Amino acid sequence: MPAAQSAVESATPPDEDPRTRFNRANERLAAGDPVLASTLYREARRDAVDDLELRYAASYNLGMAAVAQADTLLVEAEQFA
């Protein structure tokens, strides 16, 4: 099992409610960890079956995490060019 996947699994309690997971994703994104934030947003969106507002916010923020991850990759690519 890859280390990143292991870290995500250990960081996500199985009984955590979707709103808490969403808030932790926001914290991870603000801390500069878009990969873990993306995973947490996906999980929050998946588990928030009856909370359409949370599903929408998680979907939107998942896009923001993807942009942050792409920006990081661009910076890294420029360093190696």
N, C-alpha and C positions, 0 to 999 in steps of 0.2 A: 504494500500500500504506500503511495507517495506521501512524503512528509506533509505537504500542504493539505492533502485530503485528511490525514490523520489529525492535523491541527484543527481543521474545521470541525471534524466530528467531536473532538474533545472539547471544543469551545461552544458546542450547541447542546444544552441539556434537552433530553427528549420530551420533557413535560413543559418546556418553556412556551408561554403563550405568544401568538403572532405579534402582538403589539410590542412586547418586550424584545423580541427578536428584531423587529423593525428598528426600534430605538438603538439596539446594539449595532445594527448595520450602519445607522447614521453616525454613531460614534467612530466606527472603524473607518468609514469613508472620510470623515473629518480628520482622522489621525493619519491618513495617507495609505490606507490598506484597501484598495478597491477590489482586490480579489476576494478577500474574506467578506467584505461588504456585499459583493454580488451574490455570494452564496447565501448569506443571511437574508437578503432581500428576496431571493427566489423562494427560500423556505417560508418566509413570512407571507408572501403572496400565495403560495400553495396552501398554507394552513389557515388563512383568513377567509374561510369559505363564505361566511355570512357577513363579512365586513367589507363592503364594496369600496368605501373610502380608503381603507388600509390597502386593499388590493391595488387600487389606482395609484396611491402614493408609493407603494413598493415597486410597481412597474415603472413609474416615472424615475424614481431614484436608481433603479437598476440601470436605466439608460444613462444616468449621470455617472454611475460607477464605471460603465463601459467607456464613456468619454475620458474619465480620469485614467483608466487603465491604458487607453490608446495614447493619451498624452505622455504617460510614463514611458511607453514603448518608443515613441518618437524621440524623446530626450535621450534614451539609451542608444538608439540607432545613430543619432547625431554624434554621440561620444565615440562611437566605433568607426565613424566615417572619416 
